[in-house]
Amino acid sequence: MVLLACTLGFLFVVFLFLKIKKEDKGTEKMVKISNFIQKGAQTFLKEEYKSLGVFVFLFALILTYLDIRISISFLVGSFLSALAGNIGMRMSTSSNTKTAYADKKSLSQLQSQWLS
């Protein structure tokens, strides 16, 4: 049952991603600002993951003394968490401009975009 819920959730996210990807990016100025925001967000994540990487490595090393399987599970979970954070940041920063542009064009279009 859990696997089914995860699969359905993943498929819904893919559906939303593809729907948002088709939307207009906005004016040239909006796209330029969005690119700066995306670059800043990626730089932030890169620095955060450097710091977290040291902690994850050291903690995994400590967990190895308890049980190697615990350490491996911790490393896999840490990697997947970082991957989810990265994907989420990319999706949110790329959709911000599209949402703002749709709002600028028409509030009714914004509502129909998310409710249809």
Summary of the structure (lengths in Angstrom):
residues: 116
radius of gyration: 19.0
end to end distance: 27.8
largest distance: 59.3
contacts: 278
relative contact order: 0.12
helix: 91%
strand: 0%
